[in-house]
Amino acid sequence: MKASDWISVEDRLPDVDTMVLICTTNNKCGISSMYIPKDCYGKVLGEKEWRGCGAMKNAITHWQEIVLPKKEKE
């Protein structure tokens, strides 16, 4: 990972349901994704937001895509 791989949440947010690495204001890292809040009838209740507790969501500063290694052919 390079510092340039991290994307500021002020520049862009990840697509909905895409798992990404996140970094918070206190330099903690984790995994999260975005979702669109809906009620039990499927009515959209707001714009996309991070999954997780409120304190964590408010502390996310940067994210980057999770790139899995290529599968070797047998």
BALOBA-1460 file (C-alpha; in Angstrom, 3 decimals):
// residues 74
<rec num="1" residu="m" x="0.000" y="0.000" z="0.000"/>
<rec num="2" residu="k" x="1.200" y="3.436" z="-0.877"/>
<rec num="3" residu="a" x="-0.025" y="6.685" z="0.625"/>
<rec num="4" residu="s" x="-1.294" y="7.601" z="-2.837"/>
<rec num="5" residu="d" x="-3.630" y="4.556" z="-2.802"/>
<rec num="6" residu="w" x="-5.782" y="6.169" z="-0.093"/>
<rec num="7" residu="i" x="-8.749" y="8.266" z="-1.255"/>
<rec num="8" residu="s" x="-10.060" y="11.097" z="0.908"/>
<rec num="9" residu="v" x="-13.757" y="10.868" z="1.770"/>
<rec num="10" residu="e" x="-13.902" y="14.551" z="0.779"/>
<rec num="11" residu="d" x="-12.838" y="13.640" z="-2.777"/>
<rec num="12" residu="r" x="-14.958" y="10.560" z="-3.402"/>
<rec num="13" residu="l" x="-16.875" y="7.769" z="-1.657"/>
<rec num="14" residu="p" x="-16.835" y="4.090" z="-2.655"/>
<rec num="15" residu="d" x="-19.709" y="2.438" z="-4.496"/>
<rec num="16" residu="v" x="-22.522" y="0.909" z="-2.446"/>
<rec num="17" residu="d" x="-21.845" y="-2.661" z="-1.175"/>
<rec num="18" residu="t" x="-18.137" y="-2.567" z="-2.086"/>
<rec num="19" residu="m" x="-15.950" y="-3.632" z="0.850"/>
<rec num="20" residu="v" x="-13.031" y="-1.225" z="1.331"/>
<rec num="21" residu="l" x="-10.223" y="-0.553" z="3.794"/>
<rec num="22" residu="i" x="-10.883" y="2.525" z="5.913"/>
<rec num="23" residu="c" x="-8.668" y="4.811" z="7.987"/>
<rec num="24" residu="t" x="-9.980" y="7.006" z="10.809"/>
<rec num="25" residu="t" x="-8.896" y="10.247" z="12.462"/>
<rec num="26" residu="n" x="-7.101" y="8.292" z="15.224"/>
<rec num="27" residu="n" x="-5.136" y="6.193" z="12.662"/>
<rec num="28" residu="k" x="-7.215" y="3.054" z="13.157"/>
<rec num="29" residu="c" x="-7.867" y="0.888" z="10.104"/>
<rec num="30" residu="g" x="-10.700" y="-1.474" z="9.358"/>
<rec num="31" residu="i" x="-13.092" y="-2.731" z="6.699"/>
<rec num="32" residu="s" x="-16.445" y="-1.200" z="5.856"/>
<rec num="33" residu="s" x="-18.793" y="-0.473" z="2.975"/>
<rec num="34" residu="m" x="-21.458" y="2.028" z="1.977"/>
<rec num="35" residu="y" x="-25.194" y="1.368" z="1.946"/>
<rec num="36" residu="i" x="-28.380" y="3.286" z="1.234"/>
<rec num="37" residu="p" x="-30.706" y="3.382" z="4.263"/>
<rec num="38" residu="k" x="-34.218" y="2.105" z="3.522"/>
<rec num="39" residu="d" x="-37.298" y="1.342" z="5.577"/>
<rec num="40" residu="c" x="-38.956" y="-2.084" z="5.733"/>
<rec num="41" residu="y" x="-40.938" y="-1.228" z="2.584"/>
<rec num="42" residu="g" x="-37.833" y="-0.374" z="0.568"/>
<rec num="43" residu="k" x="-38.388" y="3.390" z="0.665"/>
<rec num="44" residu="v" x="-35.072" y="5.257" z="0.584"/>
<rec num="45" residu="l" x="-34.528" y="7.202" z="3.819"/>
<rec num="46" residu="g" x="-31.394" y="9.133" z="2.888"/>
<rec num="47" residu="e" x="-28.193" y="9.245" z="0.904"/>
<rec num="48" residu="k" x="-25.560" y="6.515" z="1.005"/>
<rec num="49" residu="e" x="-23.611" y="6.226" z="4.243"/>
<rec num="50" residu="w" x="-20.963" y="4.073" z="5.903"/>
<rec num="51" residu="r" x="-21.917" y="0.861" z="7.683"/>
<rec num="52" residu="g" x="-21.002" y="0.824" z="11.379"/>
<rec num="53" residu="c" x="-21.517" y="2.778" z="14.559"/>
<rec num="54" residu="g" x="-21.983" y="6.554" z="14.423"/>
<rec num="55" residu="a" x="-18.661" y="7.382" z="16.100"/>
<rec num="56" residu="m" x="-16.729" y="5.263" z="13.603"/>
<rec num="57" residu="k" x="-18.634" y="6.599" z="10.585"/>
<rec num="58" residu="n" x="-17.900" y="10.191" z="11.605"/>
<rec num="59" residu="a" x="-14.182" y="9.444" z="12.072"/>
<rec num="60" residu="i" x="-13.479" y="7.924" z="8.621"/>
<rec num="61" residu="t" x="-11.067" y="10.120" z="6.682"/>
<rec num="62" residu="h" x="-9.717" y="7.883" z="3.903"/>
<rec num="63" residu="w" x="-10.474" y="4.610" z="2.156"/>
<rec num="64" residu="q" x="-9.026" y="2.358" z="-0.524"/>
<rec num="65" residu="e" x="-10.200" y="-0.557" z="-2.597"/>
<rec num="66" residu="i" x="-9.318" y="-4.058" z="-1.462"/>
<rec num="67" residu="v" x="-7.278" y="-5.675" z="-4.210"/>
<rec num="68" residu="l" x="-7.059" y="-9.435" z="-3.963"/>
<rec num="69" residu="p" x="-4.069" y="-11.289" z="-5.445"/>
<rec num="70" residu="k" x="-4.609" y="-12.835" z="-8.842"/>
<rec num="71" residu="k" x="-5.426" y="-16.515" z="-8.758"/>
<rec num="72" residu="e" x="-2.642" y="-18.620" z="-10.242"/>
<rec num="73" residu="k" x="-3.554" y="-21.091" z="-12.971"/>
<rec num="74" residu="e" x="-2.997" y="-24.720" z="-12.068"/>
